[in-house]
Amino acid sequence: MTKDLAMIIKKYLEITKPGIILGNLISVISGFCLASQGSLDLSILILTLLGVSLIIASACVCNNYIDRDIDAIMDRTKNRVLAKGLISLRATLIYAALLGLAGIAILYFSVTMLTAVLASIGFIIYVLVYSLHMKRNSTYATLIGSISGSLPPVIGYCAISKYFDTGALILLTIFSLWQMPHSYAIAIFCFEDYRKAKIPVLPVVKGILVTKKYILLYILAFMFASMMLSFSGYAGYKYLSVSIGLSIWWFTIALSGYRKNVDDRLWARKLFLLSIITITCTSIMISIDFSSSVT
């Protein structure tokens, strides 16, 4: 492989946002394992992961395409491939279309129609509703975006259950609520970037103090939603103990944002990192501490 070809491949890989794909695949596995109840079908798991990966990659490419103007303004995104014009826009759209169609085809023909429908809904919400419109026009964009971000574990679950039930609804709720304080933390430590780009995130529109209050409320809601997975008989009590412990830790760190002379940026980064730890550990516990009482 020549150096030039390697650079081209790297650029096309970068615009799929591999880190986001990986994080979502962890949640897909958690939902899949929860529904499998210890009896894993590896071929279906691999096909589900592949299909979801391609669709998320397509959505991320579309997001890069749509946000290329504001990415060029923001310090943390100004070096992104499309913000610097390193790939043609026509090639980007073709690439996104091929990834998305391939992902939908894999889920539809090799997994279940329901997983393909859920993935399509997630794509539409993230690309057309969130990225193309609400992100630039409403503080509610974060809430809408959280719906698409919460679908991967549901897709993993429905790949086995083959229908949307209470377990799927609880997973949707847990992961939607988690994304709110996670996203608000990003908006606080990147406050100046969002302000410069005129993106109406909650800290810019309502202020950081108001955002801190919402963060506390969403963490509490996340904790109670997480508990419902055990109380409804889907997960065990080891999962419940870990979930409650993580939520209390997360809530405690959120409360520390009210201390005098706190550095909001450093506090928000700490909160963000803890949110990653929380959802990763939650996903792992969902995967390994399911309840055999659910059939």
C-alpha positions as CSV (number, residue, x, y, z in Angstrom):
1,M,0.0,0.0,0.0
2,T,1.4,3.4,-1.0
3,K,1.7,6.2,1.4
4,D,-0.9,8.3,-0.6
5,L,-3.4,5.5,-0.6
6,A,-2.9,5.0,3.2
7,M,-3.6,8.7,3.7
8,I,-6.8,8.5,1.7
9,I,-8.1,5.5,3.5
10,K,-7.3,7.3,6.8
11,K,-9.3,10.3,5.8
12,Y,-12.3,8.2,4.9
13,L,-12.0,6.3,8.1
14,E,-11.8,9.5,10.2
15,I,-15.1,10.9,8.9
16,T,-16.9,7.7,10.2
17,K,-15.9,8.7,13.7
18,P,-14.5,5.2,14.8
19,G,-14.6,6.2,18.5
20,I,-18.4,6.8,18.4
21,I,-18.9,3.5,16.5
22,L,-16.9,1.6,19.1
23,G,-18.9,3.1,22.0
24,N,-22.2,2.3,20.4
25,L,-21.1,-1.3,19.6
26,I,-20.5,-1.9,23.4
27,S,-24.1,-0.9,24.0
28,V,-25.3,-3.1,21.1
29,I,-23.6,-6.1,22.8
30,S,-25.2,-5.3,26.1
31,G,-28.7,-5.3,24.6
32,F,-27.9,-8.5,22.6
33,C,-26.6,-10.3,25.7
34,L,-29.6,-9.2,27.8
35,A,-32.1,-10.7,25.4
36,S,-29.9,-13.8,24.7
37,Q,-30.0,-14.8,28.4
38,G,-26.7,-16.6,28.2
39,S,-27.3,-18.4,24.9
40,L,-25.4,-16.3,22.3
41,D,-25.8,-16.7,18.6
42,L,-22.4,-15.4,17.5
43,S,-23.3,-15.3,13.8
44,I,-26.3,-13.0,14.5
45,L,-24.2,-10.9,16.9
46,I,-21.5,-10.4,14.3
47,L,-24.1,-9.5,11.6
48,T,-25.9,-7.1,14.0
49,L,-22.6,-5.4,14.9
50,L,-21.6,-5.1,11.3
51,G,-24.9,-3.7,10.2
52,V,-25.1,-1.2,13.1
53,S,-21.5,-0.2,12.5
54,L,-22.1,0.7,8.9
55,I,-25.3,2.7,9.6
56,I,-23.6,4.7,12.4
57,A,-20.6,5.3,10.1
58,S,-23.0,6.6,7.4
59,A,-24.7,8.9,9.9
60,C,-21.4,10.2,11.1
61,V,-20.2,10.9,7.6
62,C,-23.5,12.8,7.0
63,N,-23.0,14.7,10.2
64,N,-19.5,15.7,9.1
65,Y,-20.9,16.8,5.8
66,I,-23.7,18.9,7.3
67,D,-21.5,20.4,10.1
68,R,-18.4,21.2,8.0
69,D,-19.1,25.0,8.2
70,I,-19.5,25.1,12.0
71,D,-16.7,22.6,12.5
72,A,-14.3,25.0,10.8
73,I,-15.2,27.6,13.4
74,M,-14.8,25.5,16.5
75,D,-11.3,24.8,17.9
76,R,-11.9,21.2,18.7
77,T,-13.3,20.4,15.3
78,K,-11.5,22.8,12.9
79,N,-9.0,20.1,11.8
80,R,-11.7,17.6,10.8
81,V,-11.3,16.3,7.2
82,L,-14.4,17.9,5.7
83,A,-13.8,21.2,7.7
84,K,-10.5,21.4,5.9
85,G,-12.0,20.3,2.5
86,L,-9.7,17.3,2.2
87,I,-12.4,15.1,0.6
88,S,-14.8,16.1,-2.2
89,L,-18.4,16.6,-1.1
90,R,-19.7,14.4,-3.9
91,A,-17.5,11.5,-2.8
92,T,-18.6,12.1,0.8
93,L,-22.3,11.7,0.0
94,I,-21.7,8.6,-2.2
95,Y,-19.6,7.1,0.6
96,A,-22.3,7.8,3.2
97,A,-25.0,6.3,0.9
98,L,-23.1,3.1,0.3
99,L,-22.3,2.6,4.0
100,G,-25.9,3.2,5.0
101,L,-27.5,1.0,2.3
102,A,-25.1,-1.8,3.1
103,G,-25.9,-1.6,6.8
104,I,-29.6,-1.6,6.3
105,A,-29.4,-4.5,3.9
106,I,-27.4,-6.6,6.4
107,L,-29.9,-6.0,9.2
108,Y,-32.9,-6.5,7.0
109,F,-31.9,-9.7,5.2
110,S,-29.6,-11.3,7.9
111,V,-31.0,-10.2,11.2
112,T,-34.6,-8.9,11.5
113,M,-36.7,-6.4,9.7
114,L,-37.3,-4.7,13.1
115,T,-33.6,-4.0,13.6
116,A,-33.4,-2.5,10.1
117,V,-36.5,-0.3,10.9
118,L,-35.0,0.9,14.3
119,A,-31.6,1.6,12.7
120,S,-33.4,3.6,9.9
121,I,-35.3,5.6,12.5
122,G,-32.1,6.3,14.4
123,F,-30.4,7.5,11.2
124,I,-33.3,9.8,10.2
125,I,-33.5,11.3,13.7
126,Y,-29.7,11.9,13.9
127,V,-29.1,13.2,10.4
128,L,-32.3,14.8,9.2
129,V,-33.9,16.0,12.5
130,Y,-30.9,16.6,14.7
131,S,-28.0,17.5,12.5
132,L,-29.8,19.2,9.6
133,H,-32.2,21.3,11.6
134,M,-32.5,21.2,15.4
135,K,-28.8,21.4,16.3
136,R,-28.6,25.0,14.9
137,N,-32.1,26.1,16.0
138,S,-33.2,24.6,19.3
139,T,-31.9,23.8,22.8
140,Y,-34.1,20.7,22.5
141,A,-31.7,19.3,19.9
142,T,-29.8,17.4,22.7
143,L,-32.9,15.7,23.8
144,I,-33.9,14.7,20.3
145,G,-30.4,13.5,19.5
146,S,-30.4,11.3,22.6
147,I,-33.1,9.2,21.1
148,S,-31.0,8.2,18.1
149,G,-28.0,7.6,20.4
150,S,-30.1,5.2,22.6
151,L,-31.2,2.9,19.8
152,P,-28.0,0.7,19.4
153,P,-28.7,-1.3,22.6
154,V,-32.3,-1.6,21.6
155,I,-31.3,-2.9,18.2
156,G,-29.0,-5.5,19.9
157,Y,-31.9,-6.5,22.1
158,C,-34.4,-6.7,19.3
159,A,-32.0,-8.8,17.2
160,I,-32.8,-11.6,19.6
161,S,-36.2,-10.8,21.0
162,K,-37.6,-9.9,17.6
163,Y,-40.1,-7.5,19.1
164,F,-40.1,-4.3,21.1
165,D,-41.1,-5.1,24.6
166,T,-40.7,-3.6,28.1
167,G,-37.0,-4.6,28.2
168,A,-36.4,-2.6,25.0
169,L,-38.3,0.4,26.4
170,I,-36.2,0.4,29.6
171,L,-33.0,0.2,27.6
172,L,-34.1,3.1,25.4
173,T,-34.9,5.1,28.5
174,I,-31.7,4.3,30.3
175,F,-29.4,5.3,27.4
176,S,-31.5,8.3,26.4
177,L,-31.3,9.7,30.0
178,W,-27.5,9.0,30.2
179,Q,-26.8,11.1,27.1
180,M,-28.3,14.3,28.5
181,P,-25.7,15.0,31.3
182,H,-23.0,13.5,29.1
183,S,-23.8,16.0,26.3
184,Y,-24.3,18.9,28.7
185,A,-20.9,18.3,30.2
186,I,-19.4,18.5,26.7
187,A,-21.3,21.7,26.0
188,I,-19.9,23.3,29.2
189,F,-16.2,22.5,28.6
190,C,-16.6,23.5,25.0
191,F,-18.7,26.5,25.8
192,E,-16.7,29.0,23.9
193,D,-16.7,26.8,20.7
194,Y,-20.5,26.5,20.8
195,R,-20.9,30.2,21.5
196,K,-18.6,31.1,18.5
197,A,-20.5,28.8,16.2
198,K,-23.8,30.1,17.5
199,I,-25.1,26.6,18.4
200,P,-27.9,27.0,20.9
201,V,-26.9,24.4,23.5
202,L,-28.4,24.8,26.9
203,P,-25.3,26.4,28.6
204,V,-25.1,29.1,25.9
205,V,-28.8,29.9,26.0
206,K,-29.7,29.4,29.6
207,G,-26.4,29.6,31.4
208,I,-24.1,27.1,33.1
209,L,-25.9,27.2,36.4
210,V,-29.2,26.2,34.9
211,T,-27.4,23.4,33.0
212,K,-25.9,22.1,36.2
213,K,-29.4,21.8,37.7
214,Y,-30.6,19.8,34.6
215,I,-27.5,17.6,34.9
216,L,-28.4,16.6,38.5
217,L,-32.0,15.9,37.5
218,Y,-31.1,13.7,34.6
219,I,-28.5,11.7,36.6
220,L,-31.2,11.0,39.2
221,A,-33.6,10.0,36.4
222,F,-30.9,7.8,34.9
223,M,-30.4,6.0,38.2
224,F,-34.1,5.2,38.6
225,A,-34.4,4.0,35.0
226,S,-31.4,1.8,35.5
227,M,-33.0,0.3,38.6
228,M,-36.1,-0.6,36.6
229,L,-34.1,-3.2,34.6
230,S,-33.7,-5.2,37.8
231,F,-37.1,-4.4,39.3
232,S,-38.7,-5.6,36.1
233,G,-36.8,-8.9,36.2
234,Y,-34.5,-8.3,33.3
235,A,-31.2,-7.9,35.1
236,G,-29.8,-9.3,38.4
237,Y,-28.9,-7.6,41.7
238,K,-25.2,-7.4,41.0
239,Y,-26.1,-5.2,38.1
240,L,-28.4,-3.2,40.4
241,S,-25.7,-2.6,43.0
242,V,-23.1,-1.5,40.4
243,S,-25.7,0.7,38.7
244,I,-26.7,2.5,41.9
245,G,-23.1,2.9,43.0
246,L,-22.1,4.5,39.7
247,S,-25.1,6.8,39.7
248,I,-24.4,8.0,43.2
249,W,-20.7,8.6,42.3
250,W,-21.8,10.5,39.2
251,F,-24.3,12.5,41.2
252,T,-21.7,13.4,43.8
253,I,-19.3,14.7,41.2
254,A,-22.2,16.7,39.6
255,L,-22.9,18.2,43.0
256,S,-19.3,19.3,43.4
257,G,-20.0,21.7,40.5
258,Y,-21.7,24.0,43.0
259,R,-18.6,24.5,45.2
260,K,-17.2,28.0,45.4
261,N,-14.5,28.9,42.9
262,V,-15.0,25.7,41.0
263,D,-13.4,25.6,37.5
264,D,-16.4,24.8,35.4
265,R,-14.4,23.5,32.5
266,L,-12.3,21.1,34.6
267,W,-15.4,20.0,36.5
268,A,-17.3,19.3,33.2
269,R,-14.4,17.3,31.8
270,K,-14.4,15.2,35.0
271,L,-18.1,14.7,34.7
272,F,-17.8,13.7,31.1
273,L,-15.1,11.1,31.8
274,L,-17.2,9.7,34.6
275,S,-20.2,9.5,32.3
276,I,-18.1,7.3,30.0
277,I,-17.1,5.1,32.9
278,T,-20.7,4.9,34.0
279,I,-22.2,3.8,30.7
280,T,-19.4,1.4,29.9
281,C,-19.7,-0.4,33.3
282,T,-23.5,-0.3,33.0
283,S,-23.3,-2.0,29.6
284,I,-20.9,-4.6,30.9
285,M,-23.1,-5.5,33.8
286,I,-26.2,-5.7,31.6
287,S,-24.3,-8.1,29.5
288,I,-23.2,-10.5,32.3
289,D,-25.8,-10.1,35.0
290,F,-29.1,-10.8,33.2
291,S,-32.0,-12.5,35.0
292,S,-33.0,-16.0,33.8
293,S,-36.5,-15.3,35.0
294,V,-37.2,-13.4,31.7
295,T,-37.9,-15.6,28.7
